[in-house]
Structures are given as C-alpha cells and as structure tokens.
Amino acid sequence: MQFLRKGHYKDLEQAAIDVLKRLSQFIDINTVFIAKNDKETVEITHSFNRDYMIIEEGFETKYSESY
C-alpha cells in the first residue's frame, strides 16, 4: 500500500479498496461495495468479496431494478 505520509493514501482508488477490506473485517460480512448512482443507472465502481463472489466491479443495472 502506498502512503504519502502516515494515514494518507497515494490515490483515492487505493483508499477505497482498503476501506472496503477493513469494513468487511470490522462488521464480519462477505461483500461490501461502492456504487455510482445517477437515478437512471447504478454502477459498482469498487467491490470486495471475502469468501465468494456476489457482485463484481463494473456491474451495472437500471436504477429502477436496484435495491
């Protein structure tokens, strides 16, 4: 992991990946993800699946079909 100085990441993407991994461990779940939502589509930009794949990065669906 690349840090600029203690507690700071080199880029937002690496920070997002680390946050997802830590969140998954903290609340003991298999899958966490970050999604973009424009009220028409939902796109999974980052995901972390610990033991088995539930949702992949890049998955996209209509907003009306998401929950």
BELNORZI-V928968 format. One record per residue. N is the residue number from 1. PHI is phi in whole degrees, -180 to 180 (* if undefined). Layout:
n | phi
N | PHI
N | PHI
This chain:
n | phi
1 | *
2 | -97
3 | -113
4 | -78
5 | -152
6 | -52
7 | 87
8 | -118
9 | -96
10 | -69
11 | -144
12 | -65
13 | -62
14 | -65
15 | -63
16 | -62
17 | -62
18 | -66
19 | -62
20 | -63
21 | -62
22 | -66
23 | -62
24 | -59
25 | -72
26 | -65
27 | -103
28 | 51
29 | -125
30 | -80
31 | -129
32 | -136
33 | -152
34 | -117
35 | -130
36 | -98
37 | -136
38 | -112
39 | 71
40 | -118
41 | -133
42 | -123
43 | -122
44 | -80
45 | -91
46 | -144
47 | -146
48 | -133
49 | -119
50 | -71
51 | -102
52 | -152
53 | -76
54 | -112
55 | -142
56 | -103
57 | -60
58 | 93
59 | -61
60 | -138
61 | -146
62 | -69
63 | -57
64 | -65
65 | -101
66 | -95
67 | -149
